[in-house]
Structure formats: C-alpha cells, structure tokens
Amino acid sequence: MLWRNSFCAAVALGLATAGTQAAAFESQTWRFGLEEIEGSVQYEYAAKFAELMDEKSDGAITVELYPYGQLGGLTDIYDAAQSGAIQLAFGSGFLGGTVPESQIFSLNFVLSDDEWLNTQVLNSDDFLMDDDFQASFRDRDLHPIAVVPEGWQVWTANQEIRTPDDMSGLAIRTMDNRLLRETYQAYGADPVTVEYGELYSALQLGQAEGNIQPVFAHEEMAFYEVQDYMIFANHAQFIATFMGNRDWWDGLSDEEREIIHEAREELVEYIHDKQQELNTDRLETIKENSDIEIIELSQDERDAFAELAHPVRQTFVDMTGERGERMLDKLLNLVQEAQLEEEDE
C-alpha cells in the first residue's frame, strides 16, 4: 500500500505506452468544475490533469477549467456534473447533501497524523475501488476517480481555543453538512452555514465567529484578516473527491479510461507535495501580513476533542446505513494497517 517508490515503475510503463495509444483518441473537450479559485490546490490539480490529458492524447483531449464562481455555487457544480453539463468536478464537504457517504471525510480524528500515509490509503485500490465507495457516487450519477487531501483543516476564531469549553457557543462556519454540524455541536459550538463567497463579510460582520479551512484557503480568501487566532488541532484533513459524470465515464473508451488512471497515479504524489508547499508558503504569508496568533494543540488537548468526536461516527452510520458502516470500518482498518506497516519498516 505504501507505494511512494514502487508506483514510479507503473508510471514509467504508462508513459511508454501512451504514444502508441494516441491514435485511438478523438478530438474532444472535457469541462472541469472547481470548488476553489485559481491558485488553490484544486486548481493546481486540475491544471496538471489538463496538461497530462493533452500530453497523453497527443493533443486530442482538451480539459477546460472552471474555477469557483464561474458555474455558480457549490451545489450548482454538483448538479452540472450529475446532469452531464460538465464532465468533471471536485466535491468536498458540501457534497454530503448529494452523496451522503462522502461525509466520511468530514469525520474528525479518523485518519492518522501522517498526511502522506493518509493520501496513499485514500487512493489505494482497497479504498478507492471498493464497491461501496464506488456505488455511493454512481447511485447519484457520478463516478469517483481520485481522492485529493488538500491539507489539515485549521480553525480560526476571535478567541483562544484550546479546550472544548473554549469553543462553547462559538458561531463557527461549517459547510452545509449534517455530520460537520453534529461534530461541532458535540464540541459545544453553534455551527452556522455560509456560502464560501460570502464568508469573509460574515466573519467581518460577526455573523460567523469562527472558520474551518485548510491554510491555503485562509490565505487566498484573506479570512485571516478578520480573525485573531489560528488553531492547529490536526483533527481532519480537507478532502475533495475528483469525480466525473457517470454516463460520460461509462461512455469512455478503454484507452481513455487508461490514460485517466495513469494521470491519477501520477497526480497522487504530485498534489501531496504541492498542497504541502502551498500550505507552508501561505502560512508564512499569513504570519508576515498579520499579527494572528498561531496555536498548536498538544496531544492531551487533541484527545479531549477526539473523545467528543467519537460518537459522531455512529451518526454517520445512522445516516448512511450498512454501506456507510462498511466504508467506515474499512477506512479505519486500512489506516491502522498502514500505520503498523510503517512502524515495521
């Protein structure tokens, strides 16, 4: 499963065969809807994917990118992907309203502290190609292609947060996602839902008092300008699913699916490194341009939140039934197995 070294051989083989496949491709354009703006992790992923499709199809396949705002709100992007108006899209926390099982990525303290290990687990065939995970999207006219962790979710607020008591009554913005709402209610907060494009003004006006984003998003949307504290709890990563319209996917040729799979494999390590670079650089920018106070929770402080988050796993199972329960059990087991394998090396 831990294939940072071994997957390079498969990539090399794919590159060697791509040229012989090129003649099989017809000229076509795929539209790709993003939840984030240019310069984000999603944009970097999509731009590299577009480059790889052009390269592997010998220029036959063009991928057009539609950053956040060009297709409407987040649910508009999902609707467009479901209907086939666009072929490709990213879906993250808001996607829970369309694909309830995708809220597994919203559960806190389920993954390990090792971002690269988590990235490998989530993109392994054992998880990504699992029948339950695939069916949860395909039943909603979508097809999951890859899972893209975009960095640790980081809290910001206008008050210091080190314990659940510190979060009591905090009007913290969450995506329109039942699991996230219940998680932050368990911490004692008062979750509020605000559209991404309206969040800065909501924080500025006090309609929301706290925020949850990866570092790069805090910086690129300037949320840090209207918040006093940034809190690292390493409770969850921000995770998006790279997905396509189901009928479009099913209509692809074997050669087209093959170069998408090749690109997906190449992008796993590429985007992991890119998101770490982006988040590190953006944190430095935040520090240089503000006096926001950075707080890193200790293990004991994290454990207090983890204890409150644990019962929310049952909420996920109640929402998603036996399929969701199997998915959660599988993910927990895969993470544990990967950790044990890493410890033995």
VENDALIN-V438629 format. One line per field, one symbol per residue. ss: DSSP state (H for helix, E for strand, - for the rest). phi: phi as a letter, one per 20 degrees, with the letter a starting at -180 (. if undefined). psi: psi as a letter, one per 40 degrees, with the letter a starting at -180 (. if undefined). A space follows every 50 residues. Layout:
ss=???
phi=???
psi=???
This chain:
ss=------HHHHHHHHHHHHHHHHHH---EEEEEE-------HHHHHHHHHH HHHHHH----EEEEEE-------HHHHHHHHHH----EEEE-HHHHH--H HHHHHH--------HHHHHHHH--HHHH--HHHHHHHH---EEEEEEEEE EEEEEEE------HHHH----EEE---HHHHHHHHH-----EE--HHHHH HHHHH----EEEEEHHHHHH--HHHH--EEEE----EEEEEEEEEHHHHH ---HHHHHHHHHHHHHHHHHHHHHHHHHHHHHHHHHHHH---EEEE--HH HHHHHHHHHH-HHHHHHHHHHHHHHHHHHHHHHHHHHHHHHHHH-
phi=.edgefffffffffffefffegfeeefbcdecedecegneffffffffff ffffffelnfdddeecfgofdoefffffffffenfcecadccgffgfdcg fffgfefeldeeeeffgfffgfdffgefeggfffffeffdmccfdbdcfd offcecaebfcccgffegmfeefcffbgffgffffffoedfcdcggfdfg ffffenfcdbbcbfgffgffemfffdcdccdedleaefcddeccffffgf effgfffffffffgfffgfgffffffffffffffffffdbdgeecdffff fffffffffgffgffffffdmfffffffgffffffffffffffff
psi=dgfdddedddddddddedddedeehihihhhhhieiiheidddddddddd ddddddefedhhhhhgihddeaadddddddddeedidiiihbddedddgd deedeehifdiiehddddddddeiddddehddddddddeffihhdihghe ihhhiiieihheidddehehghhiighdddddddddeeigiihhideedd ddddeedheiihiiddddddefdedfidihhhefdiihhihhiihddddd eiidddddddddddddedddddddddddddddddddddeifihhhhiidd ddddddddddeedddddddeadddddddddddddddddddddde.
